[in-house]
Amino acid sequence: MDIQITFINQSYDQNNSKIVIFQKNVATNFEEIAVAWRVIENCGRNWTHNFKYPMDFYVAAEDSSGNVSDMKQAVNGQKWDVVRSPSGDILTLDANPASSMTEVEVKNLLPVGSVNAQIYKDGKLLATKTGVSPQQKAVFEFNPTIWVGVVSEIEEGDIMNSAILSDINTELSLLGITKANLIMTGGGIGSSAVPFKFTLVPTA
């Protein structure tokens, strides 16, 4: 079931800030990065922006030749392989499961060339692991939470490095939620300015 979320700007933002919404891949401990899954722009005070968070997600891959697979609907516990077939490189479901039932794996079984593994949600890039070498794998796992923050020069699909992420500290749980308002408050100018705050209020 999709979770329906309505962003409501009740802040006093004076910079027409962009709002980024994303998830973190908790299965990895390499240099922390995340993808800007959704970016809300030009949403003025007391305006709203509706979006959905689907339960379903999709896996895809890109090879070193720049070829991109179609998106395959996936579930936790699955292992996907990038292999060389008579027709070229393909992404196929492995008969064996992933190492953990809470994770999705993408393994590079090509004879040569690295691949980029990708996870999509609602047709938008949610997470990626680049440069997966032959015989290596990317592992994805997500908590039932979203992260929300204010950013400047970020577009949907951009990779955010640890410097950007260090300024975003709002994590909101989606457990038990089917419909909610995501309310942004704070802002202002000069000495009256206060930090932005995000609150998720269930409405169903």
PAZAPA-4460 file (N, C-alpha, C; in steps of 0.05 Angstrom, whole numbers, plus 32768, in hexadecimal, padded with zeros to 4 digits):
% residues 204
    n_x    n_y    n_z   ca_x   ca_y   ca_z    c_x    c_y    c_z   seq   type   mol
   8011   7FE8   8000   8000   8000   8000   8012   8019   8000     1      M     A
   800B   802C   7FF0   801A   8045   7FEF   8013   8056   8007     2      D     A
   8027   8065   8011   8023   8078   8026   801F   8093   8019     3      I     A
   8009   80A1   801E   8003   80BB   8012   800D   80D1   8025     4      Q     A
   801E   80E2   801B   8029   80F7   802C   8024   8112   801F     5      I     A
   801C   8125   8030   8018   8141   8027   802B   8153   8035     6      T     A
   803E   815E   8026   8051   8172   8032   8042   818C   8034     7      F     A
   8044   8199   804C   8038   81B3   8051   804D   81C6   805B     8      I     A
   8051   81DC   804D   8065   81F0   8055   8057   8204   8068     9      N     A
   805D   8201   8081   8053   8215   8095   806B   8225   80A1    10      Q     A
   8081   8225   8092   8099   8233   809B   8099   8250   8092    11      S     A
   80AD   825E   809C   80B1   827A   8094   80CB   827C   8083    12      Y     A
   80D0   8268   8073   80E7   8266   8062   80E8   827F   804F    13      D     A
   80FF   828C   804E   8102   82A3   803D   8115   829E   8025    14      Q     A
   811D   8285   8022   8131   827E   800D   8126   826B   7FF8    15      N     A
   810C   8266   7FF8   8100   8254   7FE6   8110   823A   7FE5    16      N     A
   8115   822F   7FFC   8126   8217   7FFF   811A   81FF   7FF2    17      S     A
   812B   81ED   7FEA   8122   81D3   7FE0   8121   81BF   7FF7    18      K     A
   810D   81AD   7FF6   8109   8199   800A   8110   817E   7FFE    19      I     A
   8123   8170   800A   812C   8156   8000   8121   8140   8012    20      V     A
   8118   812A   8005   810E   8113   8014   811D   80FB   8009    21      I     A
   8127   80EA   801B   8138   80D4   8012   8138   80BE   8027    22      F     A
   8144   80A7   8020   8149   8091   8032   8167   808B   8032    23      Q     A
   8170   807F   8048   818C   8077   804A   818E   8058   8047    24      K     A
   81A2   8050   8038   81A7   8033   8036   81B7   802B   804F    25      N     A
   81A9   801C   8060   81B6   8015   807A   81C6   7FFB   8078    26      V     A
   81C7   7FEF   8060   81D5   7FD6   805D   81F3   7FDA   8058    27      A     A
   81FB   7FF2   8055   8217   7FF7   804E   8225   800A   8061    28      T     A
   823F   8007   8063   824E   8019   8074   8263   8028   8065    29      N     A
   8262   8027   804A   8275   8037   803A   826E   8055   803D    30      F     A
   827E   8066   8031   827A   8082   8034   825D   8089   8030    31      E     A
   8252   8096   8044   8235   809A   8045   822C   80AD   802F    32      E     A
   821B   80A3   801E   820E   80B4   800A   81F0   80AD   800A    33      I     A
   81E0   80BE   7FFE   81C4   80B8   7FFA   81BB   80C7   7FE1    34      A     A
   81A4   80BE   7FD6   819A   80CA   7FBE   8182   80DB   7FC5    35      V     A
   8180   80F2   7FB8   8169   8104   7FBC   8151   80F7   7FAE    36      A     A
   8141   80E8   7FBC   812A   80DA   7FB0   8115   80ED   7FA7    37      W     A
   810D   8100   7FB7   80FA   8115   7FB0   8104   8130   7FB8    38      R     A
   8100   8144   7FA7   8107   815F   7FAD   80EE   8170   7FA8    39      V     A
   80E5   817E   7FBD   80CE   8190   7FBA   80D8   81AC   7FB7    40      I     A
   80CF   81BA   7FA2   80D9   81D5   7F9B   80C1   81E9   7F99    41      E     A
   80C7   8202   7F9F   80B5   8218   7F9B   809A   8215   7FA9    42      N     A
   809A   8207   7FC0   8081   8203   7FCF   8080   8218   7FE4    43      C     A
   8070   822D   7FDF   806E   8244   7FF1   805F   823E   800B    44      G     A
   8060   8252   801D   8053   824F   8037   8035   8249   8033    45      R     A
   802C   8235   8042   8010   822B   8042   8009   821D   8028    46      N     A
   801D   8218   8017   8018   8207   8000   801E   81EA   8007    47      W     A
   8014   81D7   7FF7   8018   81BB   7FFC   8023   81AD   7FE4    48      T     A
   802E   8195   7FE9   8039   8185   7FD3   8034   8168   7FDA    49      H     A
   8024   815A   7FCA   801D   813E   7FCF   8031   812B   7FC1    50      N     A
   8038   8116   7FCF   8048   8101   7FC3   8042   80E7   7FD1    51      F     A
   804B   80D1   7FC6   8046   80B7   7FD2   8060   80A8   7FD6    52      K     A
   805F   8098   7FEB   8075   8086   7FF1   806B   8069   7FED    53      Y     A
   8071   805D   7FD6   8067   8042   7FD1   8077   802D   7FE1    54      P     A
   806A   8017   7FE7   8078   8000   7FF4   8089   7FF2   7FDF    55      M     A
   8080   7FF1   7FC6   808F   7FE3   7FB1   80A8   7FF3   7FAA    56      D     A
   80BD   7FE4   7FA2   80D5   7FF0   7F97   80E0   7FDF   7F81    57      F     A
   80F2   7FEB   7F71   80FD   7FDE   7F59   811B   7FDF   7F59    58      Y     A
   8127   7FCB   7F4D   8144   7FCA   7F4B   814C   7FCD   7F2D    59      V     A
   8163   7FD9   7F28   816C   7FDD   7F0D   818B   7FDD   7F0E    60      A     A
   8197   7FDC   7EF7   81B5   7FDC   7EF5   81BE   7FEA   7EDC    61      A     A
   81D6   7FF4   7EDD   81E3   8001   7EC6   81FF   7FF5   7EC3    62      E     A
   8206   7FEE   7EAA   8220   7FE2   7EA6   8235   7FF7   7E9E    63      D     A
   824E   7FEF   7E9B   8263   8002   7E95   8262   800D   7E79    64      S     A
   8250   8001   7E68   824C   800C   7E4D   8236   8021   7E4C    65      S     A
   822A   8027   7E63   8215   803A   7E64   81FA   802F   7E5F    66      G     A
   81F7   8014   7E5D   81DE   8007   7E58   81CF   8005   7E73    67      N     A
   81B5   800B   7E72   81A4   800B   7E8A   818F   7FF6   7E88    68      V     A
   818B   7FE6   7E9C   8177   7FD1   7E9C   815B   7FDD   7EA0    69      S     A
   8147   7FCE   7E9A   812C   7FD6   7EA3   812A   7FD2   7EC1    70      D     A
   8115   7FDE   7ECD   8112   7FDC   7EEA   8102   7FC3   7EF0    71      M     A
   810C   7FB3   7F03   8100   7F9A   7F0B   80F4   7F9E   7F27    72      K     A
   80DA   7F97   7F2A   80CE   7F99   7F45   80DC   7F84   7F57    73      Q     A
   80E3   7F8D   7F6F   80F3   7F7C   7F81   80E6   7F7C   7F9C    74      A     A
   80EE   7F69   7FAC   80E6   7F67   7FC8   80FE   7F61   7FD9    75      V     A
   80FC   7F67   7FF2   8113   7F61   8004   8118   7F43   8004    76      N     A
   8132   7F3C   8007   813A   7F20   8007   8142   7F16   7FEB    77      G     A
   813F   7F26   7FD7   8147   7F1D   7FBC   8164   7F25   7FB5    78      Q     A
   816F   7F14   7FA4   818A   7F19   7F99   8187   7F1B   7F7B    79      K     A
   8192   7F30   7F6F   8190   7F35   7F53   81AD   7F35   7F47    80      W     A
   81AF   7F2A   7F2F   81C9   7F27   7F22   81CA   7F37   7F08    81      D     A
   81E0   7F44   7F03   81E6   7F50   7EE8   81F8   7F3C   7EDA    82      V     A
   81EE   7F30   7EC4   81FC   7F1A   7EB6   81FE   7F21   7E98    83      V     A
   8211   7F14   7E8B   8214   7F16   7E6E   8205   7F00   7E61    84      R     A
   81F1   7F07   7E50   81E1   7EF4   7E42   81E7   7EF5   7E24    85      S     A
   81DD   7EE3   7E14   81E1   7EE4   7DF7   81D8   7EFE   7DEB    86      P     A
   81C5   7F0C   7DF8   81BB   7F25   7DED   81C9   7F3E   7DF9    87      S     A
   81DB   7F39   7E0C   81E8   7F4F   7E1A   81E4   7F4E   7E38    88      G     A
   81EA   7F63   7E46   81E8   7F63   7E63   81CB   7F64   7E6B    89      D     A
   81C3   7F55   7E7F   81A8   7F54   7E8A   81A8   7F53   7EA8    90      I     A
   8192   7F5C   7EB4   818E   7F5A   7ED1   8179   7F44   7ED6    91      L     A
   8181   7F30   7EE6   8170   7F19   7EEA   816F   7F11   7F07    92      T     A
   8158   7F06   7F0F   8154   7EFE   7F2B   8163   7EE4   7F30    93      L     A
   8173   7EE3   7F45   8183   7ECC   7F4D   8170   7EB8   7F5B    94      D     A
   8175   7E9E   7F56   8165   7E8A   7F64   816A   7E89   7F82    95      A     A
   8182   7E93   7F8A   8189   7E93   7FA6   8181   7EAE   7FB2    96      N     A
   817A   7EAE   7FCC   8171   7EC7   7FD8   8189   7ED8   7FE0    97      P     A
   8183   7EF0   7FE9   8198   7F02   7FF4   81A1   7EF7   800F    98      A     A
   81B7   7F01   8019   81C2   7EF8   8032   81AF   7EFE   804A    99      S     A
   819F   7F13   8047   818C   7F1A   805C   8171   7F20   804F   100      S     A
   815B   7F18   805D   8140   7F1C   8052   8137   7F39   8054   101      M     A
   8148   7F4A   8060   8141   7F66   8062   8150   7F76   804D   102      T     A
   8160   7F69   803C   8171   7F76   8029   816B   7F6D   800C   103      E     A
   8173   7F7E   7FF9   8173   7F77   7FDD   8190   7F79   7FD3   104      V     A
   8199   7F65   7FC4   81B4   7F65   7FBA   81B4   7F67   7F9C   105      E     A
   81C8   7F74   7F91   81CD   7F75   7F74   81EA   7F6D   7F70   106      V     A
   81EF   7F56   7F63   820A   7F4C   7F60   8213   7F4F   7F43   107      K     A
   822B   7F57   7F3F   8237   7F5A   7F24   8244   7F3F   7F1D   108      N     A
   8238   7F31   7F0A   8243   7F18   7F00   824D   7F1B   7EE4   109      L     A
   8252   7F33   7EDB   825E   7F37   7EC1   827C   7F2F   7EC1   110      L     A
   8286   7F26   7EAA   82A2   7F1F   7EA9   82B5   7F37   7EAD   111      P     A
   82AD   7F4E   7EA3   82BD   7F66   7EA7   82AA   7F7E   7EA9   112      V     A
   82B4   7F94   7EB5   82A4   7FAC   7EB6   8294   7FAF   7ED0   113      G     A
   8294   7FC6   7EDC   8284   7FCB   7EF4   8268   7FD2   7EED   114      S     A
   8256   7FD1   7F00   823A   7FD9   7EFC   8232   7FEC   7F12   115      V     A
   821D   7FFB   7F0D   820F   800B   7F21   81F5   7FFE   7F27   116      N     A
   81F0   7FF9   7F41   81D6   7FED   7F4A   81C4   8003   7F54   117      A     A
   81AA   8001   7F4E   8198   8017   7F55   817E   800C   7F60   118      Q     A
   8172   801B   7F73   8158   8015   7F7E   8146   802D   7F78   119      I     A
   812E   8027   7F6D   811A   803C   7F67   8101   8038   7F77   120      Y     A
   80F5   804E   7F7F   80DB   804E   7F8C   80CA   8064   7F80   121      K     A
   80B2   805D   7F78   80A0   8070   7F6A   80AC   807B   7F51   122      D     A
   80BD   806B   7F43   80C9   8073   7F2A   80E1   8086   7F2D   123      G     A
   80E9   808B   7F46   80FF   809E   7F4B   8116   808F   7F59   124      K     A
   812E   8097   7F53   8146   808A   7F5F   8146   808F   7F7D   125      L     A
   8147   8079   7F8B   8148   807A   7FA9   8163   8075   7FB4   126      L     A
   8173   8063   7FA7   818E   805D   7FB1   819E   8051   7F9B   127      A     A
   81B8   8054   7F9D   81CA   8049   7F88   81E4   8041   7F95   128      T     A
   81F1   802D   7F89   820D   8025   7F90   821C   8023   7F76   129      K     A
   8230   8034   7F73   823E   8036   7F5A   8258   8026   7F5B   130      T     A
   8261   801E   7F43   827B   8011   7F41   827D   7FF6   7F4E   131      G     A
   8268   7FE6   7F4B   8268   7FCB   7F56   8278   7FB9   7F43   132      V     A
   828F   7FAF   7F4C   82A1   7F9F   7F3B   8297   7F83   7F37   133      S     A
   82A1   7F75   7F22   8299   7F59   7F1E   829D   7F48   7F37   134      P     A
   828A   7F37   7F3C   8289   7F25   7F54   8283   7F34   7F6E   135      Q     A
   827F   7F4E   7F6C   8277   7F5D   7F84   8259   7F63   7F83   136      Q     A
   824E   7F6C   7F9A   8231   7F71   7F9B   822B   7F8B   7FA9   137      K     A
   8214   7F97   7FA2   8209   7FAD   7FB1   81F3   7FA3   7FC3   138      A     A
   81F1   7FAD   7FDB   81DD   7FA5   7FEE   81CC   7FBD   7FF7   139      V     A
   81B2   7FB9   7FF6   81A0   7FCF   7FFD   818D   7FC6   8013   140      F     A
   818A   7FD7   8028   8177   7FD3   803D   816E   7FEE   8047   141      E     A
   8154   7FF1   804C   8148   800B   8054   8137   8007   806D   142      F     A
   813A   8019   8080   8127   801A   8096   810D   8027   808D   143      N     A
   80F7   8022   809B   80DD   802E   8094   80DC   804B   809C   144      P     A
   80EF   805B   8093   80F1   8077   809A   80F8   8088   8082   145      T     A
   80F2   80A1   8083   80FB   80B4   806F   810B   80CA   807D   146      I     A
   811E   80D5   806F   812E   80EC   8079   8125   8105   806A   147      W     A
   8122   811B   8077   8119   8134   806B   812B   814B   8074   148      V     A
   8131   815D   8061   8141   8174   8067   813F   818A   8053   149      G     A
   814B   81A0   8059   814C   81B8   8048   8167   81B8   803A   150      V     A
   8167   81BB   801F   8180   81BC   8010   817F   81D3   7FFC   151      V     A
   8195   81D7   7FEE   8196   81ED   7FDA   8198   81E1   7FBE   152      S     A
   81B0   81DB   7FB5   81B3   81D3   7F99   81B2   81B5   7F96   153      E     A
   819A   81AA   7F9A   8196   818D   7F97   817F   8188   7F84   154      I     A
   8182   8175   7F72   816C   816C   7F60   8166   814F   7F66   155      E     A
   814D   8147   7F5F   8146   812B   7F63   8159   8119   7F54   156      E     A
   8162   8103   7F62   8174   80F0   7F56   8191   80F7   7F5B   157      G     A
   8197   810E   7F67   81B3   8115   7F6D   81BC   8105   7F85   158      D     A
   81D6   80FF   7F84   81E3   80F2   7F9B   81EC   8107   7FAF   159      I     A
   81E5   8103   7FC8   81EC   8116   7FDD   8203   810A   7FEE   160      M     A
   8218   811A   7FF1   822F   810F   8000   822B   8113   801E   161      N     A
   823F   810A   802D   823C   810B   804A   823B   8128   8055   162      S     A
   8247   813A   8046   8247   8156   804F   822A   8161   804F   163      A     A
   821B   815B   803A   81FF   8164   8038   81EE   8155   804D   164      I     A
   81F3   813B   804F   81E3   812B   8062   81E7   8133   807F   165      L     A
   81FE   813D   8085   8203   8145   80A1   81F2   815C   80AA   166      S     A
   81E6   816A   8097   81D4   8181   809F   81B7   8178   80A1   167      D     A
   81B2   815F   809B   8196   8155   809B   8193   8140   80B1   168      I     A
   8183   8146   80C5   8182   8134   80DC   8165   812D   80E3   169      N     A
   8152   8131   80D1   8136   8129   80D7   8130   810F   80CA   170      T     A
   812C   80FA   80DA   8123   80E0   80D1   8107   80DB   80DC   171      E     A
   80F5   80D4   80CA   80D9   80D0   80D1   80D0   80B4   80CB   172      L     A
   80C4   80A7   80DF   80BB   808B   80DC   80A1   808A   80CC   173      S     A
   809F   8076   80BB   8087   8071   80AB   8077   8059   80B5   174      L     A
   807F   804E   80CB   8072   8036   80D5   8055   803D   80DD   175      L     A
   8043   802C   80D3   8026   8030   80DA   8018   8047   80CC   176      G     A
   8026   8054   80BA   801A   806C   80AD   8010   8065   8091   177      I     A
   7FF8   806D   808A   7FED   806A   806F   7FE9   8085   8062   178      T     A
   7FE5   809A   8072   7FE0   80B5   8068   7FE9   80C9   807D   179      K     A
   7FF8   80DD   8074   8002   80F0   8088   8009   810B   807C   180      A     A
   800A   811F   808D   8014   813A   8085   8031   813C   808E   181      N     A
   8042   8146   807C   805E   814C   8083   8060   816A   8085   182      L     A
   8061   8174   809E   805F   8191   80A3   807A   819D   80A8   183      I     A
   8081   81B2   809A   809A   81C1   809D   8094   81DB   80AB   184      M     A
   80A3   81E0   80C1   80A1   81F9   80D0   80BD   8205   80D4   185      T     A
   80BE   821C   80E0   80D8   8229   80E5   80DD   823E   80D0   186      G     A
   80F7   8246   80CE   80FF   825A   80BB   80FD   8276   80C7   187      G     A
   80FB   828A   80B5   80FB   82A6   80BD   8115   82B4   80B5   188      G     A
   8117   82CD   80BD   812E   82DD   80B5   813B   82EA   80CE   189      I     A
   8155   82EE   80CC   8162   82FC   80E1   8162   82ED   80FC   190      G     A
   8160   82FC   8111   8161   82F0   812C   8148   82E0   8132   191      S     A
   8133   82E4   8122   811A   82D5   8128   811A   82BA   811A   192      S     A
   812E   82B4   810A   812F   829A   80FB   8133   8283   810F   193      A     A
   8125   826D   810A   8128   8255   811A   812D   823E   8107   194      V     A
   8139   8228   8110   813E   8211   80FE   8125   8205   80F3   195      P     A
   8127   81FB   80DA   8110   81ED   80CE   810B   81D3   80DD   196      F     A
   80F1   81CC   80DF   80E9   81B4   80ED   80D4   81A5   80DB   197      K     A
   80D7   818B   80DA   80C4   817B   80CA   80B6   8167   80DD   198      F     A
   809B   8166   80DA   808B   8154   80EB   8078   8144   80D9   199      T     A
   8077   812A   80DE   8065   8119   80CE   804C   8113   80DF   200      L     A
   8035   811D   80D6   801C   811A   80E6   8009   8108   80D7   201      V     A
   8003   80F0   80E2   7FF0   80DD   80D5   7FD5   80EA   80D2   202      P     A
   7FC8   80E5   80BB   7FAD   80F0   80B6   7F99   80DA   80B0   203      T     A
   7FA1   80C1   80B3   7F8F   80AB   80AE   7F96   8094   80C0   204      A     A
***
